[in-house]
């Protein structure tokens, strides 16, 4: 599978070509393979479907002039979302920023056919969205980004050792990892100087997990954790996969979700006999309000630089741009100086995630394209891309979603109060976005407002607000319930692997993998 740059989506036309090729092969092979070919994609849909028939619940799009004005205003708003100052710390360790990305890649990969830089960009109809936007992941928390699925890996890549997942060796660079272990990279294709997209590209279930070094190293940790279960627990491949899947689900539910969402809302969702997100098995879909808006809160948690490992000493940090650096010609695989020091990214480590608010760090305004060259104009800004994609896919306003959830929406004054600076407030006011706020921006503003209210009461809160918490908790809990080997279908399921502390957490998987002391 070729490299996929950050922010990119799989072209639907190319995906259909893959499916057609699979169908052609399937016509000459057994029925089970033919069945796979017909079930490569899952659907996206709307969590609040009724809002699609309420124009007042959507951003303006009734005329071409309204569309152009709205697109221009979204670009202006996105341009105000660049944080050029020192990003403030939250209480959430930076590990969870990238675990959130790992989770996102496990459940969602949008295949679509629209170019956000198209000057004629306008919202699709609801029917066009349902028919033309597809998800190439299984959309349930099954670690298919590690073990593969029918589209990206018909058979998981195993090493020569029975029941192991394959790892890649490091390239020596003069700064060997502290533990001396050389198999700390993902498996890779060979040199391909004529095609960067395949030049030493990762051979893993989701190539996006190799788009930055931190997420790639987290993927390595899950490969190593599987192998540790085989070696230390004497499990078969399938047994190890089940155990790791279930502990992964536990970490999402009991560790990650309770950090980034209001724990009280998580408990409400778990206890609710009639959740908002409850599609039937025959009508299963991943909500667009989650994948295109609420869950993109994680972009605000990314820092501009990190205390990375022992190779960065004397106060030096790894800058965000360096984490996306391509492999140099002398290195066939990841240089050993880039093996992460996970002790810097966990509780009591040196790197905390950035607070969730209405700004993104400056490097996220300088995205590169597939040719490794800077994108032009507004398309280089991740914030602009998020806002335009949400508009194109008919995201309801934050106020409409709040009302649909039975919540009192933020007032115009509260939206302005959550803005990062005066320029942002001016754009919000002039564009009408204080009254009808793009859902992604609303989720970020709500988190900032919730934190400010807590500070007035001398409390520290760094999680999402009530609307953001409810959407994210509803979907992640719902996906766990539908997952293979779901822990929520086993009464009283508890982790069985070793833990440090009272509760099993994500760092315990890193310790199992042997990458955290």
C-alpha positions as CSV (number, residue, x, y, z in Angstrom):
1,X,0.0,0.0,0.0
2,X,1.5,3.4,-0.9
3,X,2.2,6.3,1.5
4,X,-0.8,8.5,2.2
5,X,0.0,12.1,3.2
6,X,-1.6,13.7,6.3
7,X,-5.0,15.0,5.5
8,X,-5.3,13.1,2.3
9,X,-8.3,10.9,1.4
10,X,-8.5,7.9,-0.8
11,X,-9.9,8.8,-4.2
12,X,-13.2,7.0,-4.8
13,X,-12.4,6.4,-8.4
14,X,-9.2,4.6,-7.6
15,X,-10.9,2.5,-4.9
16,X,-13.6,1.4,-7.4
17,X,-10.8,0.3,-9.7
18,X,-9.4,-1.9,-6.9
19,X,-12.8,-3.4,-6.2
20,X,-13.3,-4.1,-9.9
21,X,-10.0,-5.9,-10.0
22,X,-10.9,-7.9,-6.9
23,X,-14.2,-8.8,-8.6
24,X,-12.4,-10.0,-11.7
25,X,-10.2,-12.3,-9.7
26,X,-13.1,-13.4,-7.6
27,X,-15.0,-14.6,-10.7
28,X,-12.4,-17.4,-11.0
29,X,-11.9,-18.3,-7.4
30,X,-14.0,-19.6,-4.5
31,X,-17.2,-18.1,-3.2
32,X,-15.6,-16.8,0.1
33,X,-13.2,-14.6,-1.8
34,X,-16.1,-13.3,-4.0
35,X,-18.0,-12.5,-0.8
36,X,-15.0,-10.4,0.4
37,X,-15.0,-8.4,-2.8
38,X,-18.6,-7.3,-2.3
39,X,-18.0,-6.2,1.3
40,X,-14.9,-4.0,1.1
41,X,-16.7,-0.8,2.0
42,X,-18.8,0.4,4.9
43,X,-21.2,3.3,4.9
44,X,-21.0,6.8,6.4
45,X,-24.3,8.3,7.6
46,X,-25.7,11.0,9.8
47,X,-26.1,10.6,13.5
48,X,-28.7,13.4,13.4
49,X,-30.4,12.5,10.2
50,X,-33.5,14.7,10.8
51,X,-31.3,17.8,10.7
52,X,-30.6,17.2,7.0
53,X,-34.2,18.2,6.3
54,X,-34.0,21.4,8.3
55,X,-32.1,24.1,6.3
56,X,-31.8,26.3,9.4
57,X,-29.7,23.5,11.0
58,X,-27.1,23.7,8.3
59,X,-24.7,26.4,7.0
60,X,-26.2,28.4,4.2
61,X,-26.2,26.8,0.7
62,X,-29.4,27.7,-1.0
63,X,-27.8,29.8,-3.7
64,X,-24.5,29.9,-5.5
65,X,-23.8,33.3,-3.9
66,X,-24.5,31.9,-0.4
67,X,-22.2,29.0,-1.1
68,X,-19.3,31.2,-2.3
69,X,-19.8,33.5,0.7
70,X,-19.8,30.6,3.1
71,X,-16.8,29.0,1.6
72,X,-14.9,32.3,1.8
73,X,-16.0,32.8,5.4
74,X,-14.8,29.3,6.3
75,X,-11.4,30.0,4.8
76,X,-11.2,33.2,6.7
77,X,-12.1,31.4,10.0
78,X,-9.6,28.7,9.3
79,X,-6.9,31.3,8.8
80,X,-7.5,32.6,12.3
81,X,-6.9,29.2,13.9
82,X,-3.1,29.3,13.7
83,X,-1.4,29.4,17.1
84,X,2.0,31.0,16.7
85,X,2.7,31.3,20.5
86,X,3.7,28.9,23.2
87,X,0.9,26.2,23.2
88,X,-0.4,25.8,26.8
89,X,-0.2,22.4,28.5
90,X,-3.2,20.3,29.3
91,X,-3.2,17.6,32.0
92,X,-3.4,14.9,29.3
93,X,-0.1,13.2,28.4
94,X,1.0,13.6,24.8
95,X,0.8,9.8,24.2
96,X,-3.0,10.2,24.0
97,X,-2.8,12.7,21.2
98,X,-1.3,10.1,18.9
99,X,-3.3,7.2,20.4
100,X,-6.4,9.2,19.3
101,X,-5.0,9.3,15.8
102,X,-4.2,5.6,16.0
103,X,-7.9,4.9,17.0
104,X,-9.1,7.2,14.1
105,X,-7.1,5.2,11.6
106,X,-8.5,2.0,12.9
107,X,-12.1,3.0,12.3
108,X,-12.3,5.5,9.5
109,X,-10.7,6.1,6.1
110,X,-12.8,8.3,3.9
111,X,-13.0,7.5,0.2
112,X,-14.4,10.4,-1.8
113,X,-14.2,12.1,-5.1
114,X,-14.3,15.8,-4.4
115,X,-11.3,18.2,-4.4
116,X,-11.4,20.8,-1.7
117,X,-9.4,23.2,-3.8
118,X,-12.1,23.1,-6.5
119,X,-13.3,26.7,-7.0
120,X,-16.8,25.4,-7.7
121,X,-16.9,23.5,-4.4
122,X,-20.3,23.2,-2.9
123,X,-22.1,21.0,-0.4
124,X,-23.2,17.6,-1.7
125,X,-26.8,16.5,-1.3
126,X,-27.5,14.1,1.5
127,X,-28.1,11.3,-1.0
128,X,-24.8,12.1,-2.8
129,X,-23.0,11.8,0.5
130,X,-24.6,8.5,1.4
131,X,-23.9,7.0,-2.0
132,X,-20.5,8.6,-2.8
133,X,-18.6,8.8,0.5
134,X,-17.5,5.4,1.7
135,X,-15.4,4.1,4.6
136,X,-12.6,1.6,3.8
137,X,-12.1,0.5,7.4
138,X,-14.2,-2.0,9.2
139,X,-15.4,0.9,11.5
140,X,-15.3,-1.3,14.6
141,X,-12.5,-1.3,17.1
142,X,-10.9,-4.5,16.0
143,X,-7.3,-3.4,15.4
144,X,-7.7,-4.0,11.7
145,X,-5.0,-1.3,11.2
146,X,-2.7,-3.8,12.8
147,X,-4.1,-7.1,11.6
148,X,-5.3,-6.0,8.2
149,X,-8.7,-6.1,6.5
150,X,-10.0,-7.4,3.2
151,X,-9.1,-4.2,1.3
152,X,-5.6,-3.3,2.6
153,X,-4.3,-6.7,3.7
154,X,-6.1,-9.9,2.6
155,X,-3.6,-11.8,4.9
156,X,-1.8,-10.2,7.8
157,X,2.0,-9.9,7.2
158,X,3.6,-12.4,9.5
159,X,7.3,-12.9,10.2
160,X,9.2,-16.2,9.8
161,X,8.6,-17.0,13.5
162,X,5.3,-18.8,13.9
163,X,2.3,-16.7,15.0
164,X,4.4,-13.5,15.1
165,X,3.6,-10.2,13.3
166,X,6.5,-8.9,11.2
167,X,8.7,-6.1,12.4
168,X,11.3,-4.1,10.6
169,X,15.0,-3.5,11.6
170,X,16.3,-0.1,12.3
171,X,19.1,1.6,10.3
172,X,22.2,2.5,12.3
173,X,22.8,6.3,12.6
174,X,25.1,6.7,15.5
175,X,22.4,7.1,18.2
176,X,21.3,3.6,19.0
177,X,18.1,3.1,21.1
178,X,18.6,2.9,24.8
179,X,17.4,-0.8,25.0
180,X,19.6,-1.9,22.0
181,X,16.7,-3.6,20.3
182,X,17.0,-3.3,16.5
183,X,13.5,-4.5,15.5
184,X,11.7,-1.3,16.3
185,X,10.4,-0.3,12.9
186,X,7.4,-1.3,10.8
187,X,8.1,-3.6,7.9
188,X,8.8,-1.7,4.7
189,X,9.0,-1.9,0.9
190,X,12.4,-1.5,-0.6
191,X,14.0,1.5,-2.3
192,X,12.0,3.0,-5.2
193,X,13.6,6.2,-6.3
194,X,11.1,6.6,-9.1
195,X,8.0,6.5,-7.0
196,X,8.1,8.3,-3.6
197,X,4.7,6.9,-2.7
198,X,6.2,3.4,-2.6
199,X,9.8,4.2,-1.7
200,X,10.3,2.3,1.6
201,X,6.5,2.6,2.3
202,X,5.3,0.8,5.4
203,X,3.7,-2.6,4.8
204,X,1.0,-2.4,7.5
205,X,-2.8,-2.5,7.7
206,X,-3.1,1.3,7.4
207,X,-0.3,3.2,5.7
208,X,-1.4,6.4,7.5
209,X,0.1,5.0,10.7
210,X,3.5,5.7,9.1
211,X,2.7,9.4,8.3
212,X,4.6,10.6,11.4
213,X,7.2,8.9,13.6
214,X,5.2,8.9,16.9
215,X,2.2,7.1,15.4
216,X,4.5,4.7,13.5
217,X,6.3,3.9,16.8
218,X,2.9,3.3,18.5
219,X,2.0,0.9,15.6
220,X,5.4,-0.9,16.3
221,X,4.4,-1.2,20.0
222,X,1.2,-3.0,19.1
223,X,3.1,-5.3,16.7
224,X,5.5,-6.1,19.6
225,X,2.7,-6.5,22.1
226,X,1.1,-9.2,19.9
227,X,4.4,-11.0,19.6
228,X,4.9,-10.7,23.4
229,X,1.5,-12.4,23.9
230,X,2.7,-15.3,21.7
231,X,6.0,-15.6,23.4
232,X,5.2,-14.9,27.0
233,X,1.6,-16.1,27.3
234,X,2.1,-19.0,24.8
235,X,-0.9,-17.9,22.7
236,X,-1.6,-18.8,19.1
237,X,-1.9,-16.0,16.5
238,X,-5.7,-15.9,16.8
239,X,-5.6,-16.1,20.6
240,X,-3.2,-13.2,20.8
241,X,-5.2,-11.2,18.4
242,X,-8.4,-11.6,20.6
243,X,-6.5,-10.7,23.8
244,X,-4.9,-7.6,22.3
245,X,-8.1,-6.5,20.7
246,X,-10.0,-6.7,24.0
247,X,-7.3,-4.9,26.0
248,X,-7.2,-2.3,23.2
249,X,-11.0,-1.8,23.6
250,X,-10.6,-1.5,27.3
251,X,-7.9,1.2,27.0
252,X,-10.2,3.1,24.6
253,X,-13.1,2.9,26.9
254,X,-11.6,3.1,30.4
255,X,-8.5,5.1,29.9
256,X,-8.5,7.3,26.7
257,X,-12.2,8.1,26.6
258,X,-12.3,9.1,30.3
259,X,-9.4,11.5,29.7
260,X,-10.6,13.3,26.6
261,X,-14.4,13.3,27.4
262,X,-16.4,14.1,30.5
263,X,-16.3,10.9,32.6
264,X,-19.9,11.6,33.7
265,X,-21.0,11.7,30.1
266,X,-19.2,8.4,29.4
267,X,-21.1,6.8,32.3
268,X,-24.3,8.2,31.0
269,X,-23.7,6.6,27.6
270,X,-22.8,3.3,29.0
271,X,-25.9,3.2,31.1
272,X,-28.3,4.6,28.5
273,X,-30.7,1.9,27.2
274,X,-31.6,4.1,24.2
275,X,-28.4,5.7,22.9
276,X,-28.5,8.3,20.1
277,X,-26.1,6.2,18.0
278,X,-27.7,2.8,17.7
279,X,-27.9,1.6,14.1
280,X,-29.2,-1.9,13.3
281,X,-26.8,-4.5,12.1
282,X,-28.3,-4.2,8.6
283,X,-28.0,-0.5,8.5
284,X,-24.6,0.0,10.2
285,X,-22.8,3.3,9.4
286,X,-20.1,5.5,10.9
287,X,-21.5,9.0,11.8
288,X,-20.1,11.8,9.8
289,X,-20.7,14.2,12.7
290,X,-18.2,12.1,14.6
291,X,-15.5,11.5,11.9
292,X,-15.7,14.9,10.1
293,X,-16.2,17.1,13.1
294,X,-16.3,16.0,16.7
295,X,-13.4,13.5,16.6
296,X,-11.1,16.0,14.9
297,X,-10.7,17.8,18.2
298,X,-7.4,15.9,18.4
299,X,-5.8,18.3,15.9
300,X,-5.9,20.9,18.6
301,X,-3.9,18.7,21.0
302,X,-0.9,18.5,18.8
303,X,2.2,20.4,20.0
304,X,4.8,22.2,18.0
305,X,7.7,20.3,19.5
306,X,8.4,17.4,21.9
307,X,11.1,16.2,24.2
308,X,11.5,13.1,22.1
309,X,14.3,10.8,23.3
310,X,17.9,10.6,24.7
311,X,19.3,11.6,21.3
312,X,17.7,15.0,21.8
313,X,19.7,16.3,24.8
314,X,20.7,19.6,26.2
315,X,17.2,20.8,26.1
316,X,16.7,20.2,22.3
317,X,13.2,19.1,21.2
318,X,12.0,17.4,18.1
319,X,9.9,19.8,16.1
320,X,6.6,18.7,14.6
321,X,7.9,19.1,11.1
322,X,10.8,16.7,11.8
323,X,8.3,14.0,12.8
324,X,7.1,13.9,9.2
325,X,10.6,13.9,7.7
326,X,11.0,11.3,4.9
327,X,13.7,8.6,5.1
328,X,17.0,9.9,3.8
329,X,18.8,8.0,1.0
330,X,21.3,6.3,3.4
331,X,18.6,4.8,5.5
332,X,16.6,1.8,4.3
333,X,14.4,1.9,7.5
334,X,13.8,4.2,10.5
335,X,17.2,5.5,11.8
336,X,17.8,4.2,15.4
337,X,18.0,7.8,16.6
338,X,14.3,8.1,16.1
339,X,13.2,5.3,18.4
340,X,10.8,7.1,20.7
341,X,11.4,7.6,24.4
342,X,7.9,6.7,25.6
343,X,8.7,7.7,29.2
344,X,8.5,11.3,27.9
345,X,4.9,10.9,26.7
346,X,3.1,9.2,29.5
347,X,1.8,10.4,32.9
348,X,4.6,12.3,34.8
349,X,6.5,12.6,31.5
350,X,7.8,15.8,29.9
351,X,5.3,16.1,27.1
352,X,1.7,17.1,27.8
353,X,-0.9,17.4,25.0
354,X,-1.9,20.9,24.0
355,X,-5.2,22.2,25.4
356,X,-8.3,21.7,23.3
357,X,-9.2,25.1,22.0
358,X,-9.8,27.0,18.7
359,X,-6.2,27.1,17.6
360,X,-3.8,24.7,15.9
361,X,-0.1,24.9,16.0
362,X,1.7,26.7,13.1
363,X,3.1,23.6,11.3
364,X,-0.5,22.4,10.7
365,X,-0.8,25.5,8.4
366,X,2.0,24.3,6.2
367,X,0.9,20.8,5.0
368,X,2.7,19.0,2.3
369,X,1.1,17.2,-0.7
370,X,1.8,13.7,-2.0
371,X,4.8,15.1,-4.0
372,X,6.3,16.3,-0.7
373,X,5.9,19.9,-1.8
374,X,4.1,22.5,0.2
375,X,0.4,22.8,-0.7
376,X,-0.7,26.1,-2.1
377,X,-3.0,28.8,-0.6
378,X,-5.6,27.8,1.9
379,X,-5.2,24.1,1.2
380,X,-2.0,24.1,3.3
381,X,-4.1,24.9,6.4
382,X,-5.5,21.8,8.2
383,X,-8.1,24.0,9.8
384,X,-9.4,25.2,6.5
385,X,-9.5,21.7,5.1
386,X,-11.5,20.5,8.1
387,X,-14.0,23.3,7.8
388,X,-14.5,23.0,4.1
389,X,-14.8,19.2,4.3
390,X,-17.4,19.6,7.0
391,X,-19.4,22.0,4.8
392,X,-19.1,19.8,1.7
393,X,-20.5,16.9,3.7
394,X,-23.4,18.9,5.2
395,X,-22.4,19.0,8.8
396,X,-25.1,20.6,10.9
397,X,-24.3,23.6,13.1
398,X,-23.1,23.1,16.6
399,X,-26.2,24.8,17.9
400,X,-28.5,22.4,16.0
401,X,-26.6,19.4,17.3
402,X,-26.7,20.7,20.9
403,X,-30.5,21.1,20.7
404,X,-30.9,17.6,19.1
405,X,-29.1,16.3,22.2
406,X,-31.4,18.2,24.5
407,X,-28.6,20.6,25.5
408,X,-28.8,24.4,25.7
409,X,-26.4,25.7,23.0
410,X,-23.6,28.1,23.7
411,X,-24.8,31.6,23.3
412,X,-23.3,34.0,20.8
413,X,-21.4,35.7,23.6
414,X,-20.0,32.4,24.8
415,X,-18.9,31.5,21.3
416,X,-17.1,34.8,21.1
417,X,-15.7,34.4,24.6
418,X,-14.2,31.0,23.6
419,X,-12.4,32.6,20.6
420,X,-8.6,32.7,20.7
421,X,-8.2,36.4,19.9
422,X,-9.9,39.5,18.5
423,X,-9.4,38.6,14.8
424,X,-11.1,35.3,15.3
425,X,-14.0,37.0,17.2
426,X,-14.4,39.5,14.3
427,X,-14.6,36.8,11.7
428,X,-17.1,34.8,13.7
429,X,-19.3,37.8,14.2
430,X,-19.1,39.1,10.6
431,X,-19.8,35.7,9.1
432,X,-22.7,34.9,11.3
433,X,-20.8,31.9,12.8
434,X,-21.5,33.0,16.4
435,X,-25.2,32.1,15.8
436,X,-24.7,29.2,13.4
437,X,-21.3,27.7,14.2
438,X,-19.5,25.1,12.1
439,X,-19.7,21.9,14.1
440,X,-16.0,21.2,14.3
441,X,-15.3,24.8,15.5
442,X,-18.2,24.6,18.0
443,X,-16.7,21.4,19.5
444,X,-13.4,23.2,20.1
445,X,-15.1,26.4,21.4
446,X,-17.2,24.3,23.7
447,X,-14.1,22.6,25.2
448,X,-12.5,26.0,25.7
449,X,-15.7,27.4,27.3
450,X,-16.0,24.4,29.6
451,X,-12.4,24.7,30.8
452,X,-12.9,28.5,31.4
453,X,-16.0,27.9,33.5
454,X,-14.2,25.2,35.5
455,X,-11.3,27.6,36.1
456,X,-13.7,30.1,37.5
457,X,-14.7,27.5,40.1
458,X,-11.0,26.7,40.7
459,X,-11.2,23.3,39.0
460,X,-9.0,21.9,36.2
461,X,-10.9,20.5,33.2
462,X,-9.1,19.6,30.0
463,X,-11.7,17.5,28.3
464,X,-14.4,18.0,25.7
465,X,-17.6,19.8,26.6
466,X,-21.0,18.2,26.9
467,X,-21.8,18.0,23.1
468,X,-18.4,16.9,22.1
469,X,-18.2,14.4,24.9
470,X,-21.6,12.9,24.0
471,X,-20.9,12.4,20.3
472,X,-17.4,10.9,20.9
473,X,-18.6,8.7,23.7
474,X,-21.7,7.5,21.9
475,X,-19.7,6.5,18.8
476,X,-16.7,4.8,20.5
477,X,-18.9,2.9,22.9
478,X,-21.2,1.9,20.0
479,X,-18.3,0.7,17.9
480,X,-16.9,-1.3,20.8
481,X,-20.3,-3.0,21.2
482,X,-20.2,-4.0,17.6
483,X,-16.6,-5.1,17.5
484,X,-15.4,-8.7,17.2
485,X,-14.7,-10.1,20.6
486,X,-16.4,-7.0,22.2
487,X,-15.7,-6.6,25.9
488,X,-19.1,-5.0,26.3
489,X,-20.8,-8.3,25.3
490,X,-19.0,-10.1,28.1
491,X,-20.5,-9.5,31.6
492,X,-17.9,-8.1,34.0
493,X,-15.0,-8.3,31.5
494,X,-11.8,-7.2,33.2
495,X,-8.2,-7.0,31.9
496,X,-6.1,-10.0,32.5
497,X,-2.7,-8.7,31.5
498,X,-0.2,-7.2,34.0
499,X,-0.8,-3.6,35.0
500,X,1.1,-1.0,36.9
501,X,-1.4,0.7,39.2
502,X,-5.1,0.1,40.0
503,X,-6.4,0.2,36.4
504,X,-5.0,-1.2,33.1
505,X,-4.0,1.7,30.9
506,X,-2.3,2.4,27.6
507,X,1.2,2.5,29.1
508,X,0.6,-1.1,30.2
509,X,0.4,-2.2,26.6
510,X,3.7,-0.3,25.9
511,X,5.3,-2.2,28.9
512,X,3.9,-5.5,27.5
513,X,5.6,-4.6,24.2
514,X,8.9,-3.9,25.9
515,X,9.1,-0.3,24.8
516,X,8.4,1.4,28.2
517,X,10.2,0.6,31.4
